[in-house]
């Protein structure tokens, strides 16, 4: 989705060294799951740190439509009056996931086990994202889900299906696919077991365990039985690592920067970017700060350091799939070539992120060679000003806001409204840290 000229653009340019202490918004993945599982629990759960972004709010609105009472006493706070595992009610129309691929894929599994029919719809971007990776394995469990041509949304989920637990080795390493199957498994007879080709994030497993559902899991493996119940509990959502990633990269590449990011979620299946940046020479100091919402958190101090290009180890790819737009910018600012491979998943995100980043970096004077599953970025050249199409993708927009901090001229980033899906207030937080960044109506 490219700019129509009616949305918001950013005009970004070199600011000052990034300094100070930042707390980025709550983790989007944990916020989705907190609403879902608290809604299914017995009793009342209080959520702190809930992401006030459009994606998480779309999931919240859906559960209200499914009969769950959810209060919002203050920003980032939710009080969820759980209805129990069998307490959801039939909605009175289609359920709108907005731009949230996580919401749609997880809900496909959860709703497949309900006694009522439901329809999941999304915005133009989400309506182009593949859902067969979820609907096909769910069908093996007995779910009946109709899609549009090519396995795209909307999803028509037929209620009253008798789900049966299965053992599945997934083709794609995807926490969303795994989570959809586990959520369906809550309603299935017998045991549901998921094995993955590579370990992925275990947010769903950790939160199910925290709310009392018996589950066995380890990297690349999860197993649970249907027929149990969830118990309400208070949940503190950690700061979103994917949101923090933009500031981690920015502080690494902007000379003179020294930035502290507080209480960042450090799920070990999420932090591949730290391993890769450190291999490139980044100066990132990590201080453990306990646990929130079943997730380890740390304070991260990031200082500018000269980066060098590397071949990104494929074992880290699944653990940093959402951070690649930021990494591409780090690679452009590094000395030498950075080679990314094994990341074909990037082509079916909110945009084709390999193409979007490659084309945008070329517009700023960077030499990028695309491959089907990655790219080679030649770093070291001075970045120029230019105009960037974000394709309505929040992570592309924020990545080029970083790139502009190293550019010799002004960078116009088109169509940035979707940043609100994951990181409301990014521009004001970035300006406070030292970014040169202003909003403008689309030209």
C-alpha positions in Angstrom: 0.0 0.0 0.0 1.8 3.1 -1.2 1.0 6.7 -0.2 -2.2 8.1 -1.7 -1.1 11.6 -0.8 -3.7 12.0 1.9 -2.0 10.4 4.8 0.8 11.7 7.0 4.5 11.9 5.9 7.6 12.4 8.0 10.3 14.8 7.1 13.4 13.4 8.8 16.9 14.8 9.0 20.0 14.7 11.1 19.3 15.6 14.7 21.6 15.5 17.7 23.3 12.6 19.5 20.7 10.4 21.2 20.8 10.8 25.0 18.6 10.2 28.0 16.4 7.4 29.4 13.4 5.9 27.4 10.6 3.6 28.2 9.1 2.3 25.0 5.5 1.1 24.8 4.3 -2.4 25.9 5.0 -5.5 23.9 2.5 -6.0 21.2 2.7 -9.7 21.1 2.2 -10.0 24.9 -0.6 -7.4 24.8 -2.6 -9.5 22.3 -2.1 -12.7 24.3 -2.9 -11.0 27.7 -6.3 -9.8 26.4 -7.1 -13.2 24.8 -6.1 -15.4 27.7 -7.4 -13.1 30.5 -10.7 -13.2 28.6 -10.8 -17.0 28.8 -9.7 -17.1 32.4 -11.9 -17.6 35.5 -12.0 -14.3 37.4 -10.7 -10.8 36.9 -7.2 -10.0 35.6 -5.5 -6.6 35.7 -3.1 -5.8 32.9 -0.5 -3.1 33.2 1.7 -1.8 30.3 -0.9 -2.8 27.7 0.1 -1.4 24.3 -2.2 1.5 23.3 -1.7 0.7 19.6 -4.3 0.0 17.0 -3.4 -3.7 16.6 -3.8 -4.5 20.3 -6.9 -2.4 20.6 -8.4 -4.2 17.7 -8.0 -7.5 19.6 -9.5 -5.9 22.7 -12.5 -4.7 20.7 -13.0 -8.2 19.3 -13.2 -9.7 22.8 -15.7 -7.1 23.8 -17.8 -8.1 20.8 -17.4 -11.7 22.1 -19.1 -10.8 25.4 -16.1 -10.0 27.6 -16.3 -6.9 29.9 -13.0 -5.0 29.7 -12.4 -1.7 31.5 -9.7 0.8 30.8 -9.1 2.8 34.0 -6.0 4.6 32.6 -3.5 4.5 29.8 -1.9 1.1 29.5 -4.3 -0.4 32.0 -7.0 -2.9 31.4 -9.3 -4.8 33.8 -10.5 -8.0 32.1 -13.5 -9.8 33.6 -12.8 -13.3 32.3 -15.8 -15.4 31.1 -14.1 -18.8 31.4 -12.9 -21.2 28.7 -16.4 -21.8 27.5 -17.9 -18.4 28.1 -17.5 -16.5 24.8 -20.6 -15.4 23.0 -21.4 -15.3 19.3 -20.6 -11.9 17.8 -23.3 -9.9 15.9 -21.2 -9.4 12.8 -17.6 -9.7 11.4 -14.7 -9.2 13.7 -12.2 -6.6 12.5 -8.6 -7.4 13.2 -7.4 -4.1 11.5 -3.8 -4.5 10.5 -3.0 -7.2 13.1 -1.7 -10.4 11.6 -1.0 -11.8 15.0 -4.5 -11.1 16.1 -6.1 -12.8 13.1 -3.9 -15.9 13.1 -4.3 -16.5 16.9 -8.0 -15.9 16.8 -8.4 -18.4 14.0 -7.2 -21.1 16.3 -9.1 -19.8 19.4 -12.4 -19.4 17.5 -12.1 -22.7 15.7 -13.1 -24.4 18.9 -16.2 -22.3 19.7 -19.8 -23.5 19.2 -20.7 -20.4 17.1 -19.7 -19.2 13.6 -17.4 -16.2 13.2 -15.8 -14.1 10.5 -12.4 -12.4 10.8 -11.7 -9.4 8.5 -8.9 -6.9 8.3 -7.6 -3.8 6.5 -6.3 -3.8 2.9 -2.8 -4.8 4.0 -3.9 -7.7 6.2 -6.3 -8.9 3.5 -3.2 -9.6 1.4 -1.4 -11.7 4.0 -1.3 -15.5 3.7 -3.5 -17.5 6.1 -3.1 -21.0 4.7 -0.2 -21.6 7.1 -2.7 -21.5 9.9 -5.9 -22.7 8.3 -4.4 -25.9 6.8 -2.9 -27.3 10.0 -6.1 -26.2 11.9 -8.1 -28.2 9.4 -6.1 -31.3 10.4 -7.4 -30.8 13.9 -11.0 -30.7 12.5 -11.5 -27.0 12.1 -13.6 -25.7 9.2 -12.3 -22.4 8.0 -13.1 -20.9 4.6 -10.9 -18.2 3.0 -10.9 -15.9 0.0 -8.9 -16.9 -3.1 -5.3 -17.9 -2.4 -6.0 -18.5 1.3 -6.3 -14.8 2.1 -8.7 -13.2 4.5 -11.6 -12.9 5.3 -11.7 -16.1 7.3 -15.1 -17.7 7.8 -14.8 -20.0 10.8 -17.5 -22.6 11.2 -18.4 -23.2 14.9 -19.4 -26.5 16.4 -16.4 -28.4 15.0 -15.1 -31.3 17.2 -11.4 -30.6 17.4 -8.9 -33.4 17.9 -5.4 -32.9 19.3 -2.7 -33.8 16.8 1.1 -33.9 16.7 2.4 -31.5 14.0 5.8 -30.7 12.6 5.2 -27.2 11.2 6.7 -26.3 7.8 7.3 -22.7 8.8 9.0 -21.5 12.0 6.2 -19.1 13.1 5.1 -18.3 16.7 1.8 -17.3 15.2 1.1 -20.6 13.6 2.3 -22.5 16.8 0.1 -20.3 19.0 -3.0 -20.8 16.8 -2.6 -24.6 17.1 -2.1 -24.4 20.9 -5.1 -22.1 21.3 -7.2 -24.6 19.3 -5.7 -27.3 21.5 -7.4 -25.8 24.5 -10.7 -26.9 23.0 -9.5 -30.2 21.5 -9.9 -33.7 22.7 -6.5 -35.2 23.6 -3.0 -33.8 23.3 -1.8 -31.2 20.8 1.9 -31.2 20.1 3.8 -28.7 17.9 7.4 -29.2 16.8 9.1 -26.5 14.8 11.9 -26.5 12.3 13.5 -23.7 14.3 12.6 -22.4 17.8 10.3 -19.4 17.8 9.0 -17.1 20.5 7.2 -18.8 23.4 4.9 -16.0 24.6 1.8 -18.1 24.4 3.4 -21.0 26.2 4.7 -18.7 29.0 1.4 -17.0 29.5 -0.7 -20.2 29.4 1.6 -21.6 32.1 1.4 -18.3 34.1 -2.4 -18.6 34.1 -2.3 -22.2 35.2 -2.8 -24.3 32.1 -0.7 -27.5 32.2 1.8 -27.2 29.3 5.2 -28.6 28.5 7.5 -26.6 26.3 11.1 -26.1 25.3 12.8 -24.4 22.3 11.0 -25.7 19.2 8.5 -27.9 21.1 5.2 -27.4 22.9 2.6 -29.9 24.2 -0.7 -29.4 26.0 -4.0 -31.2 26.6 -7.5 -29.9 26.3 -10.0 -29.8 29.0 -8.3 -27.6 31.7 -9.1 -24.1 32.8 -7.3 -20.8 33.1 -7.1 -18.8 36.4 -7.1 -15.0 36.3 -3.9 -13.2 37.4 -2.4 -9.7 37.2 -0.1 -9.3 34.1 2.6 -6.7 33.6 3.4 -6.3 29.9 7.2 -5.7 29.4 8.4 -3.0 27.0 8.4 -4.2 23.4 11.8 -5.4 22.2 10.8 -4.7 18.5 10.0 -1.1 19.4 13.2 -0.7 21.4 15.1 -2.1 18.4 14.8 1.1 16.5 16.4 3.1 19.3 19.1 0.4 19.8 20.1 0.7 16.2 19.8 4.5 16.2 22.0 4.9 19.2 24.5 2.5 17.7 24.8 4.4 14.4 24.5 8.1 15.5 27.9 9.4 16.7 28.0 10.6 20.3 24.8 8.7 21.4 24.4 7.2 24.9 20.9 6.0 25.5 19.2 3.9 28.3 16.2 1.8 27.5 14.4 0.6 30.6 12.7 -2.7 31.3 12.8 -4.1 27.8 11.3 -7.6 27.2 14.1 -10.1 26.6 12.4 -13.2 25.6 15.3 -15.4 24.3 13.4 -16.1 21.1 13.1 -12.4 20.4 16.6 -10.9 20.9 18.5 -12.2 17.9 19.2 -8.6 16.9 21.4 -8.1 20.0 23.6 -11.1 19.0 23.9 -9.8 15.4 24.6 -6.1 16.4 27.2 -7.2 18.9 28.9 -9.3 16.2 28.9 -6.1 14.1 30.7 -4.3 17.0 27.8 -2.6 18.8 28.2 -1.4 22.4 25.1 -2.7 24.2 25.2 -3.2 28.0 22.5 -5.4 29.5 21.4 -5.3 33.1 18.7 -7.8 34.1 15.7 -6.2 35.8 13.5 -9.1 36.8 10.4 -10.5 35.2 7.2 -9.0 33.9 4.2 -11.0 32.5 6.2 -14.2 32.6 8.9 -12.6 30.5 12.5 -11.6 31.5 13.2 -7.9 31.3 16.5 -5.9 31.2 17.7 -2.3 31.1 19.8 -1.7 27.9 22.4 1.0 27.7 23.5 1.6 24.1 26.4 3.8 23.1 27.5 4.7 19.6 30.1 2.3 18.1 31.6 1.8 14.6 29.9 -1.2 13.0 31.3 -3.6 10.5 29.4 -5.8 8.0 28.9 -9.5 8.6 27.1 -12.5 7.2 24.1 -12.7 9.5 24.0 -16.2 11.1 20.9 -18.0 9.9 20.3 -19.4 13.4 19.4 -15.9 14.6 17.0 -15.1 11.7 13.8 -16.5 13.3 14.7 -14.7 16.5 14.8 -11.2 14.8 12.3 -11.4 12.0 10.6 -8.2 13.0 13.8 -6.4 13.5 15.3 -6.7 10.0 14.2 -3.3 8.8 16.2 -1.7 11.6 19.1 -4.1 10.9 19.2 -3.1 7.2 19.8 0.5 8.4 22.6 -0.7 10.7 24.1 -2.6 7.8 24.0 0.6 5.6 25.8 2.5 8.3 28.5 -0.3 8.8 31.8 -0.7 7.0 31.7 -3.5 4.4 29.0 -5.8 3.3 26.2 -7.4 5.4 24.6 -10.5 4.0 21.1 -11.6 5.0 19.8 -15.0 4.0 17.1 -17.4 5.2 14.6 -14.6 5.7 12.0 -15.2 3.0 9.3 -14.7 5.6 10.1 -10.9 5.3 8.4 -10.9 1.9 4.9 -11.7 3.4 4.9 -9.2 6.3 2.8 -5.9 6.2 4.8 -5.2 3.1 7.5 -7.1 1.1 10.1 -5.9 3.6 13.1 -7.1 1.6 12.0 -5.1 -1.5 10.8 -2.1 0.5 14.1 -1.8 2.4 16.2 -2.5 -0.6 14.4 0.1 -2.7 14.4 2.7 0.1 18.1 2.3 0.8 18.9 2.6 -2.9 17.0 5.8 -3.0 19.4 7.1 -0.3 22.5 6.0 -2.3 23.1 2.5 -0.8 24.1 -0.4 -3.0 21.7 -3.3 -2.2 21.5 -6.7 -4.0 18.2 -8.5 -3.4 17.9 -12.3 -3.1 14.7 -14.3 -2.8 15.3 -14.8 0.9 17.5 -11.8 1.8 19.9 -9.2 0.5 23.5 -8.0 0.5 23.9 -4.5 1.8 27.1 -2.6 1.0 27.7 -0.3 3.9 30.1 2.6 4.3 28.8 5.1 1.7 27.3 8.4 2.9 23.5 8.2 2.9 21.8 10.9 0.9 18.5 12.6 1.2 15.5 11.4 -0.8 11.9 10.2 -0.7 10.9 6.8 0.7 7.8 4.8 0.2 6.9 3.1 3.5 4.1 1.1 1.8 2.0 1.7 4.8 4.3 -0.5 6.9 5.1 0.8 10.4 8.5 -0.9 10.6 9.7 0.4 7.2 8.7 4.0 8.3 10.5 3.8 11.6 13.6 2.2 10.0 14.0 5.1 7.6 13.5 7.6 10.4 16.7 6.1 11.8 18.5 6.2 8.4 17.7 9.9 8.1 19.7 10.6 11.2 22.8 9.6 9.2 21.8 11.1 5.9 23.4 14.2 4.3 20.0 15.6 3.3 16.4 15.6 4.2 14.4 12.3 3.9 10.7 12.4 3.3 9.0 9.1 4.5 5.6 8.7 2.8 2.5 7.2 4.5 3.4 6.8 8.1 0.0 6.6 9.7 0.3 2.8 10.4 3.1 3.5 12.9 0.2 3.8 15.3 -0.5 0.1 15.0 2.6 -0.8 17.0 4.3 2.3 18.4 1.9 5.2 19.1 4.0 8.3 20.0 7.1 7.1 18.2 7.8 10.5 16.6 7.5 12.4 19.9 9.7 9.9 21.8 12.2 10.0 19.0 12.3 13.8 18.9 12.8 13.9 22.7 15.8 11.6 22.3 17.4 13.8 19.6 15.9 12.7 16.3 15.3 15.3 13.6 11.7 14.4 12.7 8.5 16.4 11.9 5.1 15.3 10.6 3.7 16.7 7.3 0.6 16.1 5.4 1.2 13.8 2.4 2.3 15.7 -0.7 
